[in-house]
Amino acid sequence: MQSFFIIAILVLGFLITFQIAKASEYVAILRGEEKARKQTNKINGFLLLVFLIVGLIGVYYCNEMLRGKILGTPASDHGVLIDRLIYITLAITFVVFLLTQIALFWFCYKYQESDNRQAYYYPHNNKLEVIWTVIPAITLSILVGFGIFYWFKITGAPPKGATIVEITGSQFKWEFRYAGKDKVLGKKYYKNIDGAANNPLGQLWDDPYNKDDVYSTGEPLRLVVNKPVELVINAKDVIHNVGLPHFRLKMDAVPGTPTTLWFTPKYTTKEMKEKTGNPNFVYEIACDQMCGKGHTGMRGEIEVITQSEYDMWMLSRKSQYLVANPDKDPAAPKPATDSLKIAAATTQPK
């Protein structure tokens, strides 16, 4: 029923527009085509001037209403630089927008058809062509240069001592692996993936670097405030994308091709709740690549905490190696051997 009403409204709108056009044509014939055209040009020129003024007021109003509400506070060191580049780009394009739109609508109004003025033929000007080609080219080259610089900075080597965390996307969830005390992620092989054997990422247990890696899923990714973190990004099935809007970062998660980026969180989750005035604020991990019917629900969270809170949390977790191999866990209770059972039985009083 809703589709029917939409189609009916569109058809009705077309018929009304068609009838208005036909009526205008009949009026032009009755009044004289030339006179009607000149009158229409005057009306259109005036309306264009009104549209210019009202449109600029609307642009100013929207800017004031939405200032600081769309992007919000950048929560990473790279985010500050990216926001700065965005604002510089907006400032440059806004100046160009003002100049071109004011010129466009004012010229339409001022130089409308008139019997007292003859059109001037102005075919070409080399100097003008050079100016409006070279200046935009230089400006865009500078902006692109800064963009490339930031890109290589984000995807380059992180500072020494950075926390290393692996993010793996699959339909439709995020899985995390934290490097342990050795600060190195162990090797893995996709054919070793076996959820039933507590090896959801396919870690190679004979690799010593896997002995202290901590696995986590279904809970927030935990990062340390004011400490660089390198994200090693993977995917199990199709292409996903790790989108971090509050940190102004995103990176594709490609099966078989790990990608990396690094950043430094500036504010804890608690501080961001105070900054935004939103007690329910969370840092979000969004999948920014269409990956299937559950794409919109593929959402993760990040909790930025202090170093002491992070250390306490890591101490409370077992490495995935011990989870998958409980017999190797020195803290696990040891079952009594048969010999101990026999000795205990012989020493009991009869």
C-alpha positions in Angstrom: 0.0 0.0 0.0 2.8 2.4 0.9 4.5 1.8 -2.5 1.2 2.4 -4.3 0.8 5.8 -2.6 4.4 6.8 -3.5 3.9 5.9 -7.1 0.5 7.8 -7.1 2.2 10.9 -5.7 5.0 10.8 -8.3 2.5 10.4 -11.1 0.3 13.2 -9.7 3.4 15.5 -9.4 4.3 14.8 -13.0 0.8 15.6 -14.3 0.7 18.8 -12.3 4.1 19.9 -13.7 3.0 19.0 -17.2 -0.2 21.0 -16.9 1.7 24.0 -15.5 4.0 23.9 -18.5 1.1 23.7 -21.0 -0.6 26.6 -19.2 2.5 28.7 -19.4 2.8 27.9 -23.1 -0.8 29.0 -23.8 -0.2 32.2 -21.7 2.9 33.0 -23.8 1.0 32.6 -27.0 -1.8 34.9 -25.8 0.6 37.6 -24.4 3.2 37.3 -27.1 6.2 35.0 -26.8 8.8 37.7 -26.7 7.1 39.7 -24.0 6.4 36.6 -22.0 10.1 35.5 -22.3 11.4 38.9 -21.1 8.9 38.9 -18.2 9.9 35.4 -17.2 13.6 36.4 -17.3 13.0 39.2 -14.9 11.2 37.0 -12.5 13.9 34.2 -12.7 16.7 36.8 -12.2 15.0 38.1 -9.1 14.3 34.6 -7.8 17.9 33.6 -8.3 19.0 36.6 -6.2 16.6 35.7 -3.5 17.8 32.1 -3.6 21.4 33.3 -3.2 20.6 35.3 -0.1 18.3 32.7 1.5 20.8 29.9 0.6 23.8 31.7 2.2 21.7 32.4 5.3 20.8 28.7 5.4 24.5 27.7 5.1 25.4 30.0 8.0 22.5 28.7 10.1 23.4 25.1 9.5 27.1 25.7 10.3 26.2 27.4 13.6 23.7 24.6 14.5 26.0 21.7 13.7 29.4 23.2 14.6 31.3 20.6 16.7 28.4 18.1 16.7 29.2 16.0 13.6 32.9 15.3 14.1 33.0 15.7 17.9 36.2 15.7 19.9 39.1 13.8 18.2 40.2 11.1 20.7 43.6 10.3 19.3 46.8 12.2 18.4 46.3 11.4 14.7 42.7 12.5 14.9 43.8 16.0 15.9 45.9 16.3 12.7 43.1 14.8 10.5 40.5 17.2 11.9 42.9 20.1 11.3 43.3 19.0 7.7 39.5 18.7 7.3 38.9 22.2 8.6 41.6 23.7 6.4 40.0 21.9 3.4 36.6 23.1 4.4 37.8 26.7 4.8 39.4 26.7 1.3 36.5 25.2 -0.4 34.1 27.5 1.5 35.9 30.6 0.2 35.8 29.1 -3.4 32.1 28.3 -2.8 31.2 31.8 -1.8 33.1 33.4 -4.7 31.7 31.1 -7.4 28.1 31.0 -6.1 27.8 34.8 -5.5 29.3 35.4 -9.0 27.0 32.9 -10.6 23.7 34.2 -9.1 24.6 37.9 -9.3 25.6 37.6 -12.9 22.3 35.9 -13.7 20.5 38.8 -12.1 22.6 41.7 -13.3 23.1 40.5 -16.9 19.6 39.2 -17.7 18.2 39.9 -21.1 17.8 43.6 -21.9 17.0 45.7 -25.0 19.5 48.4 -23.8 22.5 46.1 -23.6 24.4 44.1 -26.3 26.2 40.9 -25.3 30.0 41.2 -25.4 31.8 38.3 -27.1 34.7 37.2 -24.8 36.1 33.9 -26.2 39.5 33.4 -24.4 42.1 34.8 -22.0 45.4 33.0 -21.5 46.2 34.8 -18.3 42.8 34.0 -16.7 43.1 30.4 -17.8 46.6 30.1 -16.2 45.4 31.7 -12.9 42.3 29.5 -12.4 44.3 26.4 -13.4 47.6 26.8 -11.6 46.2 28.1 -8.2 43.7 25.2 -7.7 46.4 22.7 -8.8 48.9 24.1 -6.3 46.3 24.2 -3.5 45.1 20.6 -4.2 48.7 19.4 -4.4 49.5 20.8 -1.0 46.4 19.2 0.5 47.1 15.8 -1.1 50.7 16.1 0.1 49.5 16.5 3.7 47.1 13.7 3.3 49.8 11.3 2.1 52.1 12.4 4.9 49.4 11.6 7.5 48.7 8.3 5.8 52.3 7.1 5.9 52.5 8.3 9.5 49.4 6.3 10.6 50.4 3.2 8.7 54.2 3.4 9.4 56.1 1.8 12.3 54.7 2.7 15.7 56.9 4.1 18.5 58.9 1.7 20.6 57.0 0.1 23.5 53.6 0.4 21.7 50.9 -2.1 22.8 50.3 -4.7 20.0 46.7 -5.9 19.5 45.3 -8.0 16.7 41.8 -7.4 15.4 40.2 -10.2 13.3 36.8 -9.6 11.6 34.4 -12.4 10.5 30.7 -12.5 9.7 29.6 -10.8 12.0 31.9 -10.2 15.0 35.3 -8.9 16.0 37.9 -11.0 17.8 41.0 -9.6 19.6 44.4 -11.0 20.5 46.7 -9.1 22.8 50.5 -9.6 22.8 51.7 -10.7 26.2 54.9 -9.8 28.1 57.1 -10.6 25.1 55.3 -7.8 23.1 55.1 -10.1 20.1 52.1 -11.9 18.5 52.7 -15.6 17.9 52.3 -17.1 14.5 49.1 -18.6 13.2 47.8 -20.7 10.3 44.3 -20.6 9.0 44.1 -24.4 8.7 44.6 -24.6 12.5 41.4 -22.7 13.2 39.3 -24.9 15.5 36.8 -23.3 17.8 36.0 -26.7 19.4 39.7 -27.0 20.4 39.8 -23.4 21.8 41.9 -22.2 18.9 39.6 -19.7 17.1 42.4 -17.9 15.4 44.6 -20.8 14.3 47.5 -20.1 16.6 50.6 -22.4 16.3 51.2 -23.7 19.8 54.7 -24.7 19.1 55.6 -21.1 18.6 56.9 -19.8 21.9 55.5 -16.3 21.2 52.0 -17.8 21.4 52.5 -18.9 25.0 51.4 -15.6 26.5 49.0 -14.2 23.9 45.5 -13.4 25.3 42.4 -13.9 23.2 39.1 -12.0 23.7 35.8 -11.7 21.9 32.3 -10.5 22.8 33.7 -7.8 25.1 35.3 -4.4 24.6 38.8 -4.0 23.1 40.9 -2.6 26.0 43.5 0.1 25.2 45.7 2.2 27.5 45.3 6.0 27.5 48.3 8.1 26.3 50.1 4.9 25.1 50.6 4.1 21.4 48.9 1.0 20.2 49.5 -0.9 17.0 46.5 -2.7 15.5 47.2 -5.7 13.3 44.1 -6.2 11.3 42.9 -9.5 9.7 39.7 -11.1 8.3 38.6 -14.8 8.3 36.1 -14.8 5.5 35.3 -11.7 3.4 36.7 -8.1 3.3 35.7 -6.1 6.4 36.8 -2.7 7.5 37.9 -1.5 11.0 36.3 1.9 11.4 37.3 3.9 14.4 35.2 7.2 14.0 36.2 8.7 17.4 39.9 8.2 16.6 39.4 9.3 12.9 40.9 6.1 11.5 39.8 3.2 9.4 41.6 0.3 7.7 40.5 -2.6 5.5 40.5 -6.1 7.0 41.5 -8.4 4.1 41.6 -12.2 4.3 45.2 -13.4 4.1 46.7 -9.9 3.9 47.3 -8.3 7.4 47.1 -4.5 7.5 48.3 -2.3 10.3 47.8 1.2 11.8 48.8 2.8 15.0 47.5 5.7 17.2 47.6 7.0 20.7 44.3 7.4 22.6 44.1 10.7 24.3 41.2 10.3 26.7 39.8 7.4 28.7 36.3 6.3 28.2 35.4 7.9 31.6 36.9 11.2 30.5 35.0 11.1 27.2 31.7 10.5 29.0 32.4 13.8 30.9 33.5 15.7 27.8 30.5 14.7 25.8 28.0 14.8 28.7 26.8 11.4 27.7 26.9 8.8 30.4 26.4 6.0 27.8 29.3 7.1 25.6 31.4 4.3 24.1 34.2 4.2 21.6 32.9 2.3 18.6 34.4 -0.2 16.2 32.3 -0.1 13.1 32.6 -2.3 10.0 32.8 0.2 7.2 32.8 -2.3 4.4 29.6 -4.0 3.3 30.2 -7.6 4.3 26.8 -9.4 4.2 23.3 -9.3 5.6 24.5 -8.8 9.2 26.9 -5.9 8.3 25.0 -3.2 10.2 25.1 -5.3 13.4 28.8 -5.9 13.2 29.7 -3.4 16.0 32.4 -3.6 18.6 33.4 -1.4 21.5 36.7 0.0 22.8 37.3 0.8 26.4 40.2 3.1 27.0 41.6 2.7 30.6 44.7 3.6 32.6 47.9 1.5 32.6 47.2 0.1 36.0 43.7 -0.9 35.1 45.0 -2.6 31.9 47.7 -4.4 33.9 45.2 -5.7 36.4 42.9 -6.9 33.5 45.7 -8.7 31.8 46.7 -10.4 35.0 43.1 -11.7 35.4 43.2 -13.4 32.0 44.7 -16.7 31.0 46.7 -17.0 27.8 44.9 -18.8 25.0 47.6 -21.4 25.0 46.7 -22.4 28.5 43.0 -22.3 27.7 43.6 -24.7 24.8 46.1 -26.8 26.7 44.8 -26.9 30.3 47.2 -29.7 31.2 50.1 -27.2 30.6 48.6 -24.8 33.2 50.8 -24.8 36.3 47.9 -23.2 38.3 45.4 -26.0 37.4 44.8 -28.6 40.1 46.6 -31.8 39.4 44.6 -35.1 39.4 45.9 -37.7 41.8 47.9 -40.5 40.2 47.0 -44.2 40.5 50.0 -44.8 42.7 49.0 -42.1 45.2 45.5 -43.6 45.2 46.9 -47.0 46.0 49.1 -45.6 48.7 46.2 -43.8 50.3 44.1 -46.9 50.3 46.8 -49.1 51.9 47.4 -46.6 54.7 43.7 -46.4 55.7 42.8 -48.3 59.0 41.0 -51.6 58.5 
